[in-house]
Amino acid sequence: MVRSLDAARALDAADPLRRHRGAFDLPPGEIYLDGNSLGALPHATIARMMETVRGEWGRDLIRSWNKAGWIDAPTRVGGKIARLIGARPHEVLVADSTSVNLFKLLAAAVKARPGRRMILSEPGNFPTDLYVAQGVAETLGVELRLAPREAIVEALDEDVAVLLLTHVHYQSAARFDMAAITRAAQARGALVLWDLSHSAGAVAVDLNAANADLAVGCGYKYLNGGPGAPAFLFVAERHQATLRSPLSGWMGHAAPFDFGDDYAPGGGVSRFLCGTPPILGLAALEEGVDLILGADLPALYAKGQALCSAFITCVEMRCAGLGLTLATPRDPASRGSHVSFRHEQGWPIMQALIARGVVGDFRAPDVLRFGFTPLYVGFEDVWNAAEALRDILTTGAWDEPAFHARAAVT
């Protein structure tokens, strides 16, 4: 239990993951608690990008599609991510953005359930999930229905083609029981599409054990792939021969270099490729994924939850009566690897924290969000972040005019 700075330092000294902190290019003196939004830069990524740009692109030019394995990168890196999400290597590929992958899989799932006219999700799901679902519904002439998470199972009926849920909620960090929800949906004939953007690399995920149908996820959060990193998608092997992408692009063709006029979907998950792979983004993402795979994954997930619990304890102990309300489940089995507190002055408080070198983020209307990425965050960081929050709240330092000014990105 972290109830003092000395206790926090003792936990860090005994941490088997401590050596991984040096693998990241972190600003000195900064406590970075926003890896759930943008992961930190690995040192290895810098060297990899230099080689990809100067060597593979600059020296070998177009030969690198074969020589450097560029053409295989979506499936190669996807196979590595598969090890983090409980999938088989041939069920995962890296392509496009999370939003585009959502569109592809949602549309394919709706088409695979003819006669069913409903996409089901929950209010407050991550906005892009709902926006893309609205677009798919309009395009295919179906409806989007929203049900509170406690009523999701009851809302499943013979009209639902696909259930779209985010495994770990972006604001609260509340985590669905993937296996139970998937089982309930499939019993009613629906497919399930899971968004793993706040799960992959943060909490244990086992898609195959849950008999999951479909999933997507982000490459730039816990996977440390860099800003705008390509995303990934998962299609269970049993669905690969029947689902068809609505974006029938060149790279998803069965024989793209035959240059035929008519589209024929590729075999397996490769049919969900579309355009030319973003090689620079894939190179950066591969380094981030390799770094995670080089760690003890059970220890990583356990430390993430220990950091979350420690932060909740510290904040509630040191900031009692200062207007904060916990918005994250206390049970480690029911949450992801970030912690959110509500406060009516959430925006200026977070700006004051960032000015002090404690970097979290704000989510409207009133959520202060703190991400705990175990490879580079320690227990001393937790203690010091809570102390900074306490000082800002007790002194009213957050109430400076500069902290109230809204930026374009929050």
Secondary structure as the mmCIF struct_conf table of DSSP 4:
data_model
#
loop_
_struct_conf.conf_type_id
_struct_conf.id
_struct_conf.beg_label_comp_id
_struct_conf.beg_label_asym_id
_struct_conf.beg_label_seq_id
_struct_conf.end_label_comp_id
_struct_conf.end_label_asym_id
_struct_conf.end_label_seq_id
BEND BEND1 SER A 4 SER A 4
HELX_RH_AL_P HELX_RH_AL_P1 LEU A 5 ALA A 13
TURN_TY1_P TURN_TY1_P1 ALA A 14 ALA A 14
TURN_TY1_P TURN_TY1_P2 PRO A 16 LEU A 17
HELX_RH_3T_P HELX_RH_3T_P1 ARG A 18 ALA A 23
STRN STRN1 PHE A 24 PHE A 24
HELX_LH_PP_P HELX_LH_PP_P1 LEU A 26 PRO A 27
TURN_TY1_P TURN_TY1_P3 PRO A 28 GLY A 29
STRN STRN2 ILE A 31 TYR A 32
TURN_TY1_P TURN_TY1_P4 GLY A 35 SER A 37
BEND BEND2 LEU A 38 LEU A 38
HELX_LH_PP_P HELX_LH_PP_P2 GLY A 39 LEU A 41
STRN STRN3 PRO A 42 PRO A 42
HELX_RH_AL_P HELX_RH_AL_P2 HIS A 43 MET A 50
HELX_RH_PI_P HELX_RH_PI_P1 GLU A 51 ARG A 59
TURN_TY1_P TURN_TY1_P5 ASP A 60 ASP A 60
HELX_RH_3T_P HELX_RH_3T_P2 LEU A 61 ARG A 63
HELX_RH_AL_P HELX_RH_AL_P3 SER A 64 LYS A 67
TURN_TY1_P TURN_TY1_P6 ALA A 68 ALA A 68
HELX_RH_3T_P HELX_RH_3T_P3 TRP A 70 ASP A 72
HELX_RH_AL_P HELX_RH_AL_P4 ALA A 73 ILE A 85
TURN_TY1_P TURN_TY1_P7 GLY A 86 GLY A 86
HELX_RH_3T_P HELX_RH_3T_P4 PRO A 89 GLU A 91
STRN STRN4 VAL A 92 VAL A 94
BEND BEND3 ASP A 96 ASP A 96
HELX_RH_AL_P HELX_RH_AL_P5 THR A 98 LYS A 111
TURN_TY1_P TURN_TY1_P8 ALA A 112 ALA A 112
BEND BEND4 ARG A 113 ARG A 113
TURN_TY1_P TURN_TY1_P9 PRO A 114 GLY A 115
STRN STRN5 MET A 118 SER A 121
TURN_TY1_P TURN_TY1_P10 PRO A 123 GLY A 124
BEND BEND5 ASN A 125 ASN A 125
HELX_RH_AL_P HELX_RH_AL_P6 PRO A 127 LEU A 140
TURN_TY1_P TURN_TY1_P11 GLY A 141 GLY A 141
STRN STRN6 GLU A 143 LEU A 146
HELX_RH_3T_P HELX_RH_3T_P5 ARG A 149 ALA A 151
HELX_RH_AL_P HELX_RH_AL_P7 ILE A 152 ALA A 155
TURN_TY1_P TURN_TY1_P12 GLU A 158 ASP A 159
STRN STRN7 VAL A 160 THR A 166
BEND BEND6 HIS A 167 HIS A 167
STRN STRN8 VAL A 168 VAL A 168
TURN_TY1_P TURN_TY1_P13 TYR A 170 SER A 172
STRN STRN9 ALA A 174 ARG A 175
HELX_RH_AL_P HELX_RH_AL_P8 MET A 178 ALA A 187
TURN_TY1_P TURN_TY1_P14 ARG A 188 GLY A 189
STRN STRN10 LEU A 191 ASP A 195
TURN_TY1_P TURN_TY1_P15 SER A 197 ALA A 202
BEND BEND7 VAL A 203 VAL A 203
TURN_TY1_P TURN_TY1_P16 LEU A 207 ASN A 211
STRN STRN11 LEU A 214 GLY A 217
BEND BEND8 GLY A 219 LYS A 221
TURN_TY1_P TURN_TY1_P17 TYR A 222 LEU A 223
TURN_TY1_P TURN_TY1_P18 PRO A 227 GLY A 228
STRN STRN12 PHE A 232 VAL A 235
HELX_RH_3T_P HELX_RH_3T_P6 GLU A 237 HIS A 239
TURN_TY1_P TURN_TY1_P19 GLN A 240 THR A 242
BEND BEND9 PRO A 246 LEU A 247
HELX_RH_3T_P HELX_RH_3T_P7 TRP A 250 GLY A 252
STRN STRN13 HIS A 253 HIS A 253
BEND BEND10 ALA A 254 ALA A 255
HELX_RH_3T_P HELX_RH_3T_P8 PRO A 256 ASP A 258
BEND BEND11 ASP A 261 ASP A 262
STRN STRN14 PRO A 265 PRO A 265
HELX_LH_PP_P HELX_LH_PP_P3 GLY A 266 GLY A 266
BEND BEND12 GLY A 267 GLY A 267
HELX_RH_3T_P HELX_RH_3T_P9 GLY A 268 PHE A 272
BEND BEND13 GLY A 275 GLY A 275
HELX_RH_AL_P HELX_RH_AL_P9 ILE A 279 LEU A 293
TURN_TY1_P TURN_TY1_P20 GLY A 294 GLY A 294
BEND BEND14 ALA A 295 ALA A 295
HELX_RH_AL_P HELX_RH_AL_P10 LEU A 297 ARG A 318
BEND BEND15 CYS A 319 CYS A 319
TURN_TY1_P TURN_TY1_P21 ALA A 320 GLY A 321
BEND BEND16 LEU A 322 GLY A 323
STRN STRN15 THR A 325 LEU A 326
BEND BEND17 THR A 328 THR A 328
BEND BEND18 ARG A 330 ASP A 331
HELX_RH_3T_P HELX_RH_3T_P10 PRO A 332 SER A 334
STRN STRN16 ARG A 335 ARG A 335
BEND BEND19 SER A 337 SER A 337
STRN STRN17 HIS A 338 ARG A 342
TURN_TY1_P TURN_TY1_P22 GLU A 344 GLN A 345
HELX_RH_AL_P HELX_RH_AL_P11 GLY A 346 ALA A 355
TURN_TY1_P TURN_TY1_P23 ARG A 356 GLY A 357
STRN STRN18 VAL A 358 VAL A 359
STRN STRN19 ASP A 361 ARG A 363
TURN_TY1_P TURN_TY1_P24 ALA A 364 ASP A 366
STRN STRN20 VAL A 367 GLY A 371
TURN_TY1_P TURN_TY1_P25 PRO A 374 TYR A 376
HELX_RH_AL_P HELX_RH_AL_P12 PHE A 379 THR A 395
TURN_TY1_P TURN_TY1_P26 GLY A 396 GLY A 396
HELX_RH_3T_P HELX_RH_3T_P11 ALA A 397 ASP A 399
BEND BEND20 GLU A 400 GLU A 400
HELX_RH_AL_P HELX_RH_AL_P13 PRO A 401 HIS A 404
BEND BEND21 ALA A 405 ALA A 405
HELX_LH_PP_P HELX_LH_PP_P4 ARG A 406 ALA A 407
BEND BEND22 ALA A 408 ALA A 408
#
